[in-house]
C-alpha cells in the first residue's frame, strides 16, 4: 500500500499596524508594570511579517496541497483588508476586550483564515514575526487533559516581555 505524499505550503505577507498593549482586566498600574513602555497611551507600531502554512496530501491530479491563489485571497481578506495600516485596538473589534498581543493576533488570523479556506483543516500554522527577534507561532487550540483549550498558553502578565520589540 503506497502512501500519498504530504507537503507543507507556506505563503508570506507583510503588513503594518499599531497597537497598545493594555488589558482591561488589569488596573492602569498593573498594565504599566506588565507591559512597560508598550503600554504607552498613544501606542506603537510594527511592520509584521506573517507566514501561513498549510499541510496536506499532494493532490495527484493538480500536484498541489492547496491552490496558492486560494491562500492569497484569504490573506487579502483577513490580513490586508482588516489589519494593514490599522490601529488593532480601535479598528478591529476582536481586540476591544483582549490585549492585542502578537499571540492574540495569531489566534485572530488563524480563526479568520480558516473561514476563507475550502478545507480549513489544511491550515497548519500561523507564524508572525513582530520583529526579527520576536516571533509567535500558533497551531490552533491545544489539548489539555483530554479537553481542547482554545485559550492562549501565556497570560497577559508574560506577553510583553516576550514579544515586544522594545524588550530584547
NORSUL-V361730 format. One record per residue. N is the residue number from 0. RES is the residue in one small letter. SS is DSSP state (2 for helix, 1 for strand, 0 for the rest). NEAR is the number of other ideal C-beta (glycine too) atoms within 10 Angstrom. D_LAST is the distance of its C-alpha to the last C-alpha in Angstrom with 2 decimals. Layout:
n: {N | N}
res: {RES | RES}
ss: {SS | SS}
near: {NEAR | NEAR}
d_last: {D_LAST | D_LAST}
This chain:
n: {0 | 1 | 2 | 3 | 4 | 5 | 6 | 7 | 8 | 9 | 10 | 11 | 12 | 13 | 14 | 15 | 16 | 17 | 18 | 19 | 20 | 21 | 22 | 23 | 24 | 25 | 26 | 27 | 28 | 29 | 30 | 31 | 32 | 33 | 34 | 35 | 36 | 37 | 38 | 39 | 40 | 41 | 42 | 43 | 44 | 45 | 46 | 47 | 48 | 49 | 50 | 51 | 52 | 53 | 54 | 55 | 56 | 57 | 58 | 59 | 60 | 61 | 62 | 63 | 64 | 65 | 66 | 67 | 68 | 69 | 70 | 71 | 72 | 73 | 74 | 75 | 76 | 77 | 78 | 79 | 80 | 81 | 82 | 83 | 84 | 85 | 86 | 87 | 88 | 89 | 90 | 91 | 92 | 93 | 94 | 95 | 96 | 97 | 98 | 99 | 100 | 101 | 102 | 103 | 104 | 105 | 106 | 107 | 108 | 109 | 110 | 111 | 112 | 113 | 114 | 115 | 116 | 117 | 118 | 119 | 120 | 121 | 122 | 123 | 124 | 125 | 126 | 127 | 128 | 129 | 130 | 131 | 132 | 133 | 134 | 135 | 136 | 137 | 138 | 139 | 140 | 141 | 142 | 143 | 144 | 145 | 146 | 147 | 148 | 149 | 150 | 151 | 152 | 153 | 154 | 155 | 156 | 157 | 158 | 159 | 160 | 161 | 162 | 163 | 164 | 165 | 166 | 167}
res: {x | x | x | x | x | x | x | x | x | x | x | x | x | x | x | x | x | x | x | x | x | x | x | x | x | x | x | x | x | x | x | x | x | x | x | x | x | x | x | x | x | x | x | x | x | x | x | x | x | x | x | x | x | x | x | x | x | x | x | x | x | x | x | x | x | x | x | x | x | x | x | x | x | x | x | x | x | x | x | x | x | x | x | x | x | x | x | x | x | x | x | x | x | x | x | x | x | x | x | x | x | x | x | x | x | x | x | x | x | x | x | x | x | x | x | x | x | x | x | x | x | x | x | x | x | x | x | x | x | x | x | x | x | x | x | x | x | x | x | x | x | x | x | x | x | x | x | x | x | x | x | x | x | x | x | x | x | x | x | x | x | x | x | x | x | x | x | x}
ss: {0 | 0 | 0 | 0 | 0 | 1 | 1 | 1 | 1 | 1 | 1 | 1 | 1 | 1 | 1 | 1 | 1 | 1 | 1 | 0 | 0 | 0 | 0 | 0 | 0 | 0 | 0 | 2 | 2 | 2 | 2 | 2 | 2 | 2 | 2 | 2 | 2 | 2 | 2 | 0 | 0 | 0 | 0 | 1 | 1 | 1 | 1 | 1 | 1 | 1 | 1 | 1 | 1 | 1 | 1 | 1 | 1 | 0 | 0 | 0 | 0 | 0 | 0 | 0 | 0 | 0 | 0 | 2 | 2 | 2 | 2 | 2 | 2 | 2 | 2 | 2 | 2 | 2 | 2 | 2 | 0 | 0 | 0 | 0 | 0 | 1 | 1 | 2 | 2 | 2 | 2 | 0 | 2 | 2 | 2 | 2 | 0 | 0 | 0 | 0 | 0 | 2 | 2 | 2 | 2 | 2 | 2 | 2 | 2 | 2 | 2 | 2 | 2 | 2 | 0 | 0 | 0 | 0 | 0 | 2 | 2 | 2 | 1 | 1 | 1 | 1 | 1 | 1 | 1 | 0 | 0 | 0 | 0 | 0 | 1 | 1 | 1 | 1 | 0 | 0 | 0 | 1 | 1 | 1 | 0 | 0 | 1 | 1 | 1 | 0 | 0 | 0 | 0 | 0 | 0 | 2 | 2 | 2 | 2 | 2 | 2 | 2 | 2 | 0 | 0 | 0 | 0 | 0}
near: {2 | 4 | 6 | 9 | 9 | 10 | 13 | 11 | 18 | 14 | 15 | 12 | 17 | 12 | 17 | 12 | 22 | 17 | 24 | 20 | 24 | 22 | 20 | 9 | 11 | 17 | 9 | 10 | 8 | 14 | 21 | 15 | 13 | 21 | 25 | 15 | 12 | 24 | 22 | 14 | 7 | 6 | 18 | 15 | 13 | 21 | 12 | 21 | 16 | 22 | 15 | 25 | 19 | 24 | 17 | 18 | 12 | 13 | 12 | 8 | 5 | 9 | 8 | 14 | 22 | 21 | 13 | 13 | 8 | 16 | 23 | 14 | 13 | 23 | 20 | 14 | 14 | 22 | 22 | 14 | 10 | 19 | 20 | 14 | 11 | 17 | 15 | 23 | 18 | 14 | 14 | 17 | 8 | 15 | 21 | 10 | 9 | 16 | 27 | 25 | 27 | 24 | 23 | 21 | 28 | 21 | 21 | 22 | 24 | 19 | 18 | 16 | 21 | 17 | 10 | 16 | 17 | 9 | 12 | 14 | 11 | 18 | 24 | 16 | 17 | 23 | 18 | 21 | 18 | 20 | 17 | 8 | 10 | 17 | 14 | 23 | 12 | 22 | 14 | 15 | 14 | 12 | 8 | 10 | 5 | 5 | 7 | 9 | 11 | 9 | 10 | 18 | 10 | 14 | 11 | 21 | 13 | 13 | 23 | 21 | 12 | 13 | 23 | 22 | 16 | 13 | 15 | 7}
d_last: {51.06 | 48.45 | 45.01 | 43.59 | 40.52 | 37.21 | 34.51 | 31.05 | 30.80 | 27.56 | 27.33 | 24.28 | 24.02 | 21.69 | 21.85 | 20.45 | 20.21 | 18.99 | 18.50 | 17.83 | 16.26 | 19.30 | 21.52 | 25.23 | 25.59 | 23.69 | 24.93 | 23.38 | 22.30 | 20.78 | 18.93 | 17.49 | 16.59 | 15.00 | 13.28 | 12.82 | 12.74 | 12.59 | 16.09 | 17.37 | 21.04 | 21.22 | 18.24 | 15.97 | 16.27 | 15.00 | 16.79 | 16.78 | 18.28 | 20.32 | 22.22 | 25.23 | 27.05 | 30.58 | 32.38 | 36.10 | 39.35 | 40.35 | 43.31 | 46.32 | 47.82 | 44.83 | 42.68 | 39.61 | 37.52 | 37.15 | 38.19 | 35.01 | 36.64 | 36.50 | 32.75 | 32.48 | 34.55 | 32.55 | 29.29 | 31.14 | 32.46 | 29.40 | 26.42 | 27.89 | 30.50 | 28.73 | 25.05 | 24.91 | 24.74 | 24.93 | 23.48 | 22.64 | 23.55 | 26.78 | 28.00 | 27.35 | 29.48 | 27.56 | 24.72 | 27.23 | 26.96 | 23.66 | 20.04 | 18.95 | 15.89 | 15.32 | 17.09 | 20.02 | 20.06 | 20.52 | 23.37 | 24.92 | 24.99 | 26.37 | 29.08 | 30.16 | 30.16 | 32.42 | 34.96 | 35.38 | 36.04 | 39.57 | 38.27 | 35.15 | 35.15 | 34.02 | 30.52 | 28.39 | 24.73 | 22.47 | 19.15 | 16.82 | 14.13 | 12.32 | 10.28 | 10.81 | 7.80 | 8.54 | 12.22 | 14.74 | 18.18 | 21.19 | 24.64 | 26.64 | 27.80 | 27.75 | 30.74 | 30.79 | 34.07 | 36.04 | 34.88 | 32.53 | 29.66 | 28.18 | 25.58 | 21.90 | 21.02 | 18.11 | 19.01 | 17.73 | 16.54 | 13.65 | 12.85 | 10.52 | 8.04 | 8.19 | 8.64 | 7.64 | 6.70 | 6.11 | 3.79 | 0.00}
